[in-house]
């Protein structure tokens, strides 16, 4: 299939549905002046009304999420076609529309977190974004390659800090203290943030620390050994008001996670539903993320760009992994592996108003990543014995991205709005020093340079049926060039890999059609999407059940249906309902040495179509909210039903420590959340999660979910 933008009009015949969880606006203290930031949204980088959006979007403010949720990823629970997988208690990340890992883009204040060392599957990097530092989270489902570049295939999540505000006179100061306790997590969290504003300045500083013990599973599982960890995160921002229409922001974020255990490959893994424990004695991960950035915003200024945003950033990612290998429960020595990656970025986004029948959005971005990786072996007493020639990735490499895009919104009196867009991107990888194996210096490859160019487009439309109902749809292309992880990885977390520099760029074309509406009591949205996949990088096991995998390109598809409804029964009662279903297949290599027609390294393989890795099961979510008029409290009762995940890829079938042989069983969870506002300055929250104390596992996770869990939290503002 040719994936050039000329395919922008292929027939689409199915309808579907889904509702935007829209939370618009926010309240600031009286006498406060806001300069709205030009945040990354589906309209080219600038905030626009959502009701008429041509994209499938969910917005949520995080005040309540901070009180109840343990992590940023888990705060996304309940959004259709989003499921939160946990490789470990401290390592959670979302599936979005059947894709996970580096097929979903995570932004922090509009700055790319994804990097070329990011692992393919559900990974730990999302956990380095602290929810406490976030004011709201934007979730865009679907392919958004034109606006956001590579890796935006399943969706885009943007974690946004609060809007800098400036007092009209004098100086205003506020402080928030947060505390959270959880019984099944055996955890505590404590954080403090403070803000100060003047007519020309705004400053913010925050810090939070979290400690988790061993996780309690359901009524039959009990305590899951060696699952606890500690983390801490900090943020500081300083903003200078340059004029009534512009400001300058300097920001810093840091997160550190210490000794996060991964038990699914160890002797402490659960033997649940036929799962097999691993042979390793222990496995631990440290990771640290630093973000430094400077940004200038302006709006409502005459010129070639009425509004704009320019950001200069440095994102650093440091990861260390320790593991003790063993046999029959006896330690045999292990290895320490690390990588350090620095990402220098420059992004610019502009808006020109009154362009033809609407507005024009355009921008450019540049990123330069530098990677080094190494490690050593150690004995049973963790004393160093010998150096590794590299860690899990190339010992020395760089990765460069440059792109520019144009996106337009044209509105017509007939009720039609069209949104065409196009992006040019060039990505280059300089593989300076990399090896076939991390322990064999004789396997050094010659330095190699790889280059990938892409021109992709999108065409989206909306049509108003009446003032309250809209149809939307269109086509969007996405792409993902091979990363340093794809090209040079030798030692994945659950399998041995071989470097492969012959991989092609992944190509995606998603079509979507839907309808949304809103009234005094009811809001709703429905959508159907189909994603054509070309040259997806697939990992296939060498001999079923073995721990070595091949990397190759394969074609396939993912399609799905989404529905979300919200209905207010009375001033005090409201209910929300969501449903998501999907299916998908992609070509994979089956070890078939007797009859296979594809020879690789002395063995023969056959191409077989199987489910994409970790394809999501069907999900239904119901929430009933009771908030008595004039009272200080509210309560939410939620039910989550998840179907059996038995559509497995070849790699899923070989992952015997995480995925049962017949697939991950279905489950049903009931939860209650209650908030009580003691005053205008303090809130208490109590939750009972998994009321039935069910034993369950989110598909692909390395641990089971928490059993009956009591969560207590409080927030103080002064």
TAZIRA-V533348 format. One record per residue. RES is the residue in three letters. PSI is psi as a letter, one per 40 degrees, with the letter a starting at -180 (none if undefined). OMEGA is omega in radians with two decimals (NA if undefined). Layout:
BEGIN
[[RES;PSI;OMEGA] [RES;PSI;OMEGA]]
END
This chain:
BEGIN
[[UNK;h;3.10] [UNK;h;-3.04] [UNK;e;3.06] [UNK;i;-3.01] [UNK;e;3.09] [UNK;e;3.13] [UNK;e;-3.06] [UNK;e;3.08] [UNK;g;2.98] [UNK;i;-3.05] [UNK;i;3.09] [UNK;h;-2.95] [UNK;e;-3.07] [UNK;i;3.05] [UNK;i;3.04] [UNK;a;-3.05] [UNK;i;3.14] [UNK;i;-3.09] [UNK;h;2.99] [UNK;h;2.93] [UNK;g;-2.98] [UNK;h;2.99] [UNK;h;-3.04] [UNK;i;3.02] [UNK;i;3.09] [UNK;i;-3.05] [UNK;h;3.05] [UNK;i;3.12] [UNK;i;3.14] [UNK;i;-3.14] [UNK;e;-3.11] [UNK;h;3.14] [UNK;h;3.09] [UNK;h;2.88] [UNK;h;-3.03] [UNK;h;3.12] [UNK;i;3.07] [UNK;g;-3.03] [UNK;i;3.12] [UNK;h;3.12] [UNK;i;-3.09] [UNK;e;-3.12] [UNK;f;3.01] [UNK;e;3.13] [UNK;e;-3.08] [UNK;i;-3.11] [UNK;h;3.12] [UNK;i;3.09] [UNK;i;-3.05] [UNK;d;-3.05] [UNK;d;-3.12] [UNK;e;-3.09] [UNK;i;3.07] [UNK;e;-3.08] [UNK;i;3.11] [UNK;h;-2.93] [UNK;i;2.95] [UNK;h;3.11] [UNK;i;3.03] [UNK;h;2.95] [UNK;i;-2.92] [UNK;e;-3.11] [UNK;d;3.13] [UNK;d;3.13] [UNK;d;3.12] [UNK;d;-3.11] [UNK;d;-3.00] [UNK;d;-3.01] [UNK;i;3.14] [UNK;d;-3.04] [UNK;i;3.10] [UNK;d;-3.12] [UNK;d;-3.10] [UNK;e;3.08] [UNK;e;3.13] [UNK;e;-3.13] [UNK;i;3.13] [UNK;e;3.08] [UNK;h;3.14] [UNK;i;3.14] [UNK;f;3.05] [UNK;h;3.11] [UNK;h;-3.03] [UNK;h;3.12] [UNK;i;3.12] [UNK;h;3.00] [UNK;d;3.04] [UNK;i;-3.12] [UNK;d;-3.13] [UNK;e;-3.08] [UNK;g;-3.13] [UNK;i;3.12] [UNK;i;-3.05] [UNK;i;2.72] [UNK;h;3.04] [UNK;h;-3.11] [UNK;f;3.03] [UNK;e;-3.12] [UNK;i;-3.07] [UNK;a;3.10] [UNK;b;-3.06] [UNK;e;3.00] [UNK;e;3.02] [UNK;h;-3.09] [UNK;h;3.05] [UNK;h;3.09] [UNK;i;3.06] [UNK;h;-3.01] [UNK;f;3.12] [UNK;e;-3.10] [UNK;h;-3.09] [UNK;h;2.98] [UNK;d;3.14] [UNK;i;3.14] [UNK;i;-3.00] [UNK;e;3.09] [UNK;e;-3.09] [UNK;h;-3.13] [UNK;i;-3.06] [UNK;d;-3.05] [UNK;a;3.03] [UNK;h;-2.96] [UNK;i;-3.00] [UNK;e;-2.95] [UNK;d;3.11] [UNK;d;-3.10] [UNK;e;3.14] [UNK;e;3.07] [UNK;h;-3.04] [UNK;h;-3.13] [UNK;d;-3.10] [UNK;d;-3.13] [UNK;e;-3.04] [UNK;i;3.07] [UNK;d;3.07] [UNK;i;-3.10] [UNK;h;3.07] [UNK;h;3.13] [UNK;h;3.12] [UNK;h;3.10] [UNK;i;3.09] [UNK;i;-3.06] [UNK;h;-3.08] [UNK;f;-3.06] [UNK;d;-3.10] [UNK;d;-3.04] [UNK;d;-2.97] [UNK;e;3.02] [UNK;a;-3.04] [UNK;i;3.02] [UNK;e;-3.13] [UNK;g;-3.03] [UNK;d;3.07] [UNK;d;-3.13] [UNK;i;3.14] [UNK;h;3.05] [UNK;h;-3.13] [UNK;h;3.08] [UNK;h;-2.98] [UNK;h;3.00] [UNK;i;-3.12] [UNK;i;-3.11] [UNK;h;3.05] [UNK;h;3.13] [UNK;i;-3.07] [UNK;h;-3.13] [UNK;i;3.12] [UNK;d;3.10] [UNK;i;3.14] [UNK;a;-3.10] [UNK;h;3.09] [UNK;i;3.14] [UNK;i;3.07] [UNK;i;-3.12] [UNK;i;3.06] [UNK;h;3.04] [UNK;h;-3.11] [UNK;h;3.04] [UNK;i;-3.12] [UNK;h;3.07] [UNK;i;-3.14] [UNK;h;-3.04] [UNK;d;-3.08] [UNK;d;3.08] [UNK;e;-3.07] [UNK;f;-2.93] [UNK;i;2.93] [UNK;i;3.06] [UNK;i;3.09] [UNK;h;-3.11] [UNK;i;3.10] [UNK;h;3.08] [UNK;i;-3.13] [UNK;i;3.13] [UNK;i;3.06] [UNK;h;-3.11] [UNK;i;3.03] [UNK;i;3.11] [UNK;d;-3.08] [UNK;e;-3.04] [UNK;i;2.98] [UNK;h;3.13] [UNK;i;-3.14] [UNK;i;3.03] [UNK;i;-3.13] [UNK;i;3.10] [UNK;i;3.10] [UNK;i;3.05] [UNK;i;-3.13] [UNK;i;3.08] [UNK;h;-3.11] [UNK;h;3.02] [UNK;a;3.11] [UNK;h;-3.04] [UNK;h;3.05] [UNK;h;3.06] [UNK;a;-3.13] [UNK;a;-2.97] [UNK;d;-3.13] [UNK;d;-3.05] [UNK;d;-3.07] [UNK;a;-3.05] [UNK;h;3.07] [UNK;h;-2.98] [UNK;i;3.02] [UNK;f;3.10] [UNK;e;-3.08] [UNK;i;-3.13] [UNK;i;3.07] [UNK;i;3.08] [UNK;i;3.05] [UNK;i;-3.12] [UNK;i;-3.11] [UNK;i;3.06] [UNK;i;3.03] [UNK;h;3.10] [UNK;i;3.08] [UNK;h;-3.09] [UNK;h;3.09] [UNK;h;3.08] [UNK;h;-3.12] [UNK;d;3.10] [UNK;a;3.10] [UNK;e;-3.05] [UNK;e;-3.10] [UNK;i;3.05] [UNK;i;-3.14] [UNK;h;-3.09] [UNK;h;2.95] [UNK;h;-3.07] [UNK;i;3.09] [UNK;h;3.02] [UNK;i;3.05] [UNK;h;3.04] [UNK;h;3.10] [UNK;h;3.10] [UNK;h;-2.96] [UNK;h;3.01] [UNK;f;3.08] [UNK;h;-3.09] [UNK;i;2.97] [UNK;h;-2.95] [UNK;e;-2.99] [UNK;d;3.09] [UNK;e;-3.06] [UNK;i;3.12] [UNK;e;3.13] [UNK;e;3.13] [UNK;i;-3.12] [UNK;h;2.96] [UNK;g;-3.03] [UNK;h;3.14] [UNK;f;3.09] [UNK;e;3.10] [UNK;i;3.13] [UNK;h;3.06] [UNK;i;3.10] [UNK;a;-3.12] [UNK;e;-3.12] [UNK;i;3.13] [UNK;d;3.02] [UNK;i;3.09] [UNK;h;-3.08] [UNK;i;-3.10] [UNK;h;2.93] [UNK;i;3.03] [UNK;i;-3.10] [UNK;h;3.11] [UNK;h;3.03] [UNK;h;3.07] [UNK;h;3.04] [UNK;h;3.12] [UNK;i;2.99] [UNK;i;-3.02] [UNK;h;3.00] [UNK;h;3.11] [UNK;i;2.94] [UNK;i;3.13] [UNK;i;3.10] [UNK;f;3.10] [UNK;h;3.14] [UNK;i;3.11] [UNK;a;-3.13] [UNK;e;3.06] [UNK;h;3.14] [UNK;d;3.09] [UNK;i;-3.12] [UNK;i;3.13] [UNK;h;3.10] [UNK;h;-3.05] [UNK;h;3.01] [UNK;h;-3.00] [UNK;i;2.95] [UNK;h;3.12] [UNK;h;3.11] [UNK;h;-3.14] [UNK;h;3.12] [UNK;h;-3.11] [UNK;h;3.08] [UNK;h;3.14] [UNK;h;3.07] [UNK;h;3.03] [UNK;h;3.07] [UNK;h;3.12] [UNK;i;-3.12] [UNK;i;3.08] [UNK;h;-3.12] [UNK;f;3.10] [UNK;e;-3.13] [UNK;h;-3.12] [UNK;i;-3.14] [UNK;e;-3.03] [UNK;i;-3.07] [UNK;a;-3.12] [UNK;i;3.05] [UNK;h;3.13] [UNK;i;-3.12] [UNK;i;2.82] [UNK;i;3.04] [UNK;h;-3.12] [UNK;h;3.05] [UNK;h;-3.11] [UNK;h;3.05] [UNK;h;-3.05] [UNK;i;3.01] [UNK;h;3.13] [UNK;i;3.11] [UNK;h;3.11] [UNK;h;-3.07] [UNK;i;3.07] [UNK;h;3.02] [UNK;h;-3.10] [UNK;i;3.10] [UNK;f;3.08] [UNK;h;-3.04] [UNK;b;-3.13] [UNK;e;-3.07] [UNK;b;-3.09] [UNK;i;3.12] [UNK;h;3.11] [UNK;h;3.13] [UNK;i;-3.09] [UNK;i;3.12] [UNK;i;3.09] [UNK;i;3.10] [UNK;h;3.08] [UNK;h;3.03] [UNK;h;-3.14] [UNK;h;3.07] [UNK;h;-3.01] [UNK;h;2.85] [UNK;i;-3.03] [UNK;i;-3.12] [UNK;a;3.14] [UNK;a;3.12] [UNK;i;3.04] [UNK;i;3.09] [UNK;i;-3.11] [UNK;a;-3.07] [UNK;e;3.07] [UNK;e;-3.13] [UNK;f;3.03] [UNK;h;-3.10] [UNK;h;3.12] [UNK;d;-3.14] [UNK;i;3.12] [UNK;i;2.92] [UNK;i;3.14] [UNK;d;3.02] [UNK;i;3.06] [UNK;a;-3.10] [UNK;e;-3.11] [UNK;a;-3.13] [UNK;i;3.13] [UNK;d;-3.11] [UNK;h;-3.11] [UNK;i;3.04] [UNK;i;-3.07] [UNK;h;-3.04] [UNK;h;3.09] [UNK;h;2.98] [UNK;h;-3.06] [UNK;i;3.00] [UNK;i;-3.09] [UNK;i;3.03] [UNK;h;-3.13] [UNK;h;-3.07] [UNK;i;3.02] [UNK;h;-3.11] [UNK;h;-3.09] [UNK;h;-3.08] [UNK;i;-3.10] [UNK;d;3.14] [UNK;e;-3.10] [UNK;e;3.10] [UNK;i;2.97] [UNK;h;3.11] [UNK;i;-3.11] [UNK;g;3.04] [UNK;i;3.10] [UNK;i;3.14] [UNK;i;3.14] [UNK;h;2.95] [UNK;h;-3.13] [UNK;i;3.03] [UNK;h;-3.12] [UNK;h;3.11] [UNK;i;3.10] [UNK;h;3.10] [UNK;h;-3.10] [UNK;g;-3.01] [UNK;d;-3.11] [UNK;h;3.11] [UNK;i;-2.97] [UNK;i;3.06] [UNK;d;3.12] [UNK;i;-3.11] [UNK;e;-3.09] [UNK;e;-3.02] [UNK;h;-3.11] [UNK;e;3.13] [UNK;e;-3.07] [UNK;f;-3.13] [UNK;h;3.05] [UNK;i;3.01] [UNK;i;3.07] [UNK;i;-3.06] [UNK;i;3.06] [UNK;h;3.11] [UNK;i;-3.13] [UNK;h;-3.12] [UNK;h;3.09] [UNK;i;-3.13] [UNK;h;2.92] [UNK;h;-3.07] [UNK;i;-3.12] [UNK;i;3.03] [UNK;i;3.07] [UNK;h;-3.12] [UNK;i;-3.14] [UNK;i;2.91] [UNK;i;3.09] [UNK;h;3.10] [UNK;h;3.04] [UNK;d;2.97] [UNK;a;-3.08] [UNK;d;-3.02] [UNK;e;-3.04] [UNK;h;-3.12] [UNK;i;2.90] [UNK;i;3.14] [UNK;i;3.11] [UNK;a;3.12] [UNK;a;-3.08] [UNK;i;3.13] [UNK;h;3.08] [UNK;i;3.02] [UNK;i;3.12] [UNK;i;3.03] [UNK;h;3.08] [UNK;i;3.07] [UNK;h;-3.14] [UNK;i;3.04] [UNK;d;3.08] [UNK;d;3.12] [UNK;d;-3.00] [UNK;d;-2.93] [UNK;e;-3.06] [UNK;h;3.11] [UNK;d;-3.01] [UNK;g;3.05] [UNK;i;-3.08] [UNK;d;-3.10] [UNK;e;-3.11] [UNK;i;3.04] [UNK;h;3.13] [UNK;i;3.06] [UNK;h;3.05] [UNK;i;3.12] [UNK;h;-3.11] [UNK;e;-3.14] [UNK;e;-3.12] [UNK;i;3.10] [UNK;i;3.07] [UNK;i;3.06] [UNK;i;-3.13] [UNK;h;-3.12] [UNK;i;3.02] [UNK;h;-3.10] [UNK;h;2.99] [UNK;i;-3.11] [UNK;i;3.04] [UNK;i;-3.10] [UNK;a;-3.13] [UNK;i;3.07] [UNK;i;3.13] [UNK;i;-3.14] [UNK;i;3.05] [UNK;a;-3.13] [UNK;d;-3.04] [UNK;d;-2.97] [UNK;h;2.93] [UNK;i;-3.02] [UNK;i;3.06] [UNK;i;3.12] [UNK;h;3.13] [UNK;i;3.00] [UNK;h;3.14] [UNK;i;3.06] [UNK;h;-3.12] [UNK;h;3.02] [UNK;h;-3.07] [UNK;h;3.05] [UNK;h;3.05] [UNK;f;3.04] [UNK;h;3.13] [UNK;h;-3.03] [UNK;i;3.09] [UNK;h;-3.10] [UNK;h;-3.12] [UNK;i;3.00] [UNK;h;-2.99] [UNK;h;-3.05] [UNK;h;-3.14] [UNK;e;3.11] [UNK;i;-3.01] [UNK;e;3.12] [UNK;h;-3.09] [UNK;i;3.00] [UNK;i;3.06] [UNK;h;-3.13] [UNK;i;3.09] [UNK;h;3.11] [UNK;i;3.13] [UNK;i;3.11] [UNK;a;-3.13] [UNK;i;2.93] [UNK;h;3.06] [UNK;i;-3.07] [UNK;i;-3.13] [UNK;h;-3.14] [UNK;i;3.12] [UNK;h;3.06] [UNK;h;-3.14] [UNK;i;3.01] [UNK;h;-3.09] [UNK;h;3.07] [UNK;h;-3.09] [UNK;d;-3.12] [UNK;i;3.09] [UNK;d;-3.07] [UNK;d;-3.02] [UNK;h;3.10] [UNK;i;3.09] [UNK;i;3.12] [UNK;h;-3.14] [UNK;h;3.07] [UNK;i;-3.12] [UNK;h;3.06] [UNK;i;3.13] [UNK;i;3.09] [UNK;i;2.97] [UNK;i;-3.13] [UNK;i;3.09] [UNK;i;3.04] [UNK;i;-3.14] [UNK;h;3.13] [UNK;i;-3.12] [UNK;h;3.11] [UNK;h;3.05] [UNK;h;-3.05] [UNK;g;-2.93] [UNK;d;-3.11] [UNK;d;-3.06] [UNK;e;-3.10] [UNK;i;-3.08] [UNK;e;-3.12] [UNK;h;-3.12] [UNK;h;3.08] [UNK;h;3.05] [UNK;f;3.05] [UNK;e;3.07] [UNK;i;-3.11] [UNK;h;-3.09] [UNK;i;3.04] [UNK;i;3.06] [UNK;h;-3.14] [UNK;i;3.08] [UNK;h;3.07] [UNK;i;3.14] [UNK;i;3.00] [UNK;i;-3.09] [UNK;h;3.09] [UNK;f;3.08] [UNK;h;-3.06] [UNK;i;3.02] [UNK;i;3.08] [UNK;i;-3.13] [UNK;i;3.04] [UNK;h;-3.10] [UNK;h;3.11] [UNK;h;3.08] [UNK;h;3.07] [UNK;h;-3.07] [UNK;h;3.09] [UNK;h;3.14] [UNK;g;-3.11] [UNK;h;3.14] [UNK;h;3.10] [UNK;e;-3.12] [UNK;i;3.14] [UNK;e;-3.08] [UNK;i;3.06] [UNK;i;-3.12] [UNK;i;3.12] [UNK;h;3.03] [UNK;h;-3.09] [UNK;i;3.05] [UNK;h;3.11] [UNK;h;3.08] [UNK;h;-3.11] [UNK;h;-3.12] [UNK;i;3.12] [UNK;h;3.12] [UNK;g;-3.08] [UNK;e;3.03] [UNK;g;-2.92] [UNK;i;2.96] [UNK;i;3.07] [UNK;d;3.13] [UNK;d;3.06] [UNK;d;-3.12] [UNK;d;-3.13] [UNK;e;-3.09] [UNK;g;-2.97] [UNK;e;3.09] [UNK;e;-3.10] [UNK;d;-3.02] [UNK;h;3.09] [UNK;i;-3.06] [UNK;d;3.13] [UNK;e;-3.11] [UNK;i;-3.13] [UNK;h;-3.07] [UNK;i;3.04] [UNK;i;3.11] [UNK;i;-3.08] [UNK;h;-3.08] [UNK;h;3.04] [UNK;h;-3.07] [UNK;i;3.03] [UNK;h;3.09] [UNK;h;-3.13] [UNK;h;3.06] [UNK;i;3.09] [UNK;h;3.09] [UNK;h;3.14] [UNK;d;3.09] [UNK;a;3.08] [UNK;e;-3.00] [UNK;e;-3.09] [UNK;i;-3.12] [UNK;h;3.01] [UNK;i;3.12] [UNK;i;3.09] [UNK;h;3.12] [UNK;i;2.94] [UNK;h;-3.11] [UNK;i;-3.12] [UNK;g;-3.08] [UNK;d;-3.12] [UNK;e;-3.14] [UNK;f;-3.06] [UNK;h;2.95] [UNK;h;-3.11] [UNK;i;3.10] [UNK;h;3.00] [UNK;h;-3.02] [UNK;h;3.12] [UNK;e;-3.12] [UNK;i;3.10] [UNK;e;3.10] [UNK;i;3.01] [UNK;i;3.08] [UNK;i;-3.14] [UNK;i;3.00] [UNK;a;3.14] [UNK;h;-2.97] [UNK;h;3.06] [UNK;h;-3.14] [UNK;h;3.07] [UNK;h;3.12] [UNK;i;3.08] [UNK;i;-3.14] [UNK;h;3.12] [UNK;h;3.08] [UNK;h;3.08] [UNK;none;NA]]
END
